Amino acid sequence: MKIIHAPSEMQQTALEERRQGRRIALVPTMGALHEGHLSLIRLARREADVVVVSLFVNPTQFGPGEDFSRYPRDPEQDRAASEQAGADILFCPPVEAIYPAGFSAVVDEESLTHRLEGEQRPGHFRGVATVVVKLFHLVQPDVAVFGQKDAQQLSLVRRLIRDLNFPIRLVAGPTIREPDGLARSSRNAYLRPEHRYQAPVLYQALKAAEALYQRGERNAQAIRQAVRQALTAAPDGVPDYVDVVDPDTFEPVERAAAGTLVVLAVRFGETRLLDNIVFDPAGAVSRPAGTDADPASGGPSRPVSRG
Ligand code: AMP
């Protein structure tokens, strides 16, 4: 595996690979790689000839007072794990190479990112959109692989690709979970033991929503209430939001349908956990505003490519 630090070298390498007719897949990460990230790298391996994993803790997507400085970093372990999972190139640029002095051009999405995570974390999605667009220019991918775990980010990337005409196919990987259902996340390491013990309530609440949906409940308000009720099983969990939304617009829906997302964010002490579930993703595939993958099954999942 080749390690590249300089953005210019990354871009030259990518252009050369493309000239040689090789297809590039990009897996953007902030490092501290866990099984969720590695599953995306393996997915990328099946999609392209050259797999580029970027490892960049992006300062512009952290708000003041957020965990940028204490975000877990383990470059040696990340290097070994990404190589093992099938990466060909590890792109780990220094912050000042991505944001040189005087950097002032940014990318804003003006609709779906104003809700939920965007509302809770002002500026977060501007930082994400800006770095994703920069990575697209530097890595020149044919395929970009993102996790369903961050559903709103996934929708943002789909919107960037569509609205800014990137010739990139978006592939979504299903959410990888701990045996007790907690979605894998670099931030799980922050959880105090008593909070870690309660944290599976997020997935239990989402499964409760799914069970309701499967029994025929379509009233989104009833589903929201059931999720909130299920979350009360964790005495220390403070919900930031619980919503039932359209996967493309992130607008709340009144009636749930195939492809509808249930999204939530819950705080345990200083740590915010995000999770989501897609209703009946199989039924949604034929729908234009469908889903990317089944994050809920945890079982064999068929990633659905989105252009
Ligand atoms: P991050 O390093 O947190 O920026 O995440 C990098 C990529 O990994 C994003 O596309 C995430 O959605 C994805 N990801 C994070 N956690 C998981 C998980 N548990 N399962 C699958 N993908 C994940």
Boltz pocket constraint, residues with backbone or C-beta under 6 A from the ligand:
constraints:
  - pocket:
      binder: B
      contacts: [[A, 28], [A, 29], [A, 30], [A, 31], [A, 35], [A, 36], [A, 37], [A, 39], [A, 40], [A, 145], [A, 146], [A, 147], [A, 148], [A, 149], [A, 150], [A, 173], [A, 174], [A, 175], [A, 176], [A, 177], [A, 183], [A, 184], [A, 185], [A, 186]]
      max_distance: 6.0
